[in-house]
Amino acid sequence: TCALPISLVPVVIGALGYLAKQVIALVKANVSREQYAMLEQIAMTTVVSLEQTLKSKAGEEKKAAALAIVRSECAKHGIKLNEAAIETAIEAAVYRAKIEA
């Protein structure tokens, strides 16, 4: 009974990767290349930092903290994005961090 869900893991990972790429393309279309690089760096740094400092906290708590930090840092750098775009950048950073780990 466990063989079916395990066999679907590569399909799910592939689908998530494809979705992440599409959403990243959408975000890139709304900011300059320099701003996107900065957003990507801010999101990745935030995700890695929170994974270390909030290791025992629930995923939603980490996500809320990440949103607040990335939103604040983007504002400091003049990057204007809506909440969905910031969430997408964070989710993409989480996805990349898991792959690179």
Helices and strands as residue ranges (DSSP letters): H 3-30, H 33-53, H 59-76, H 83-100
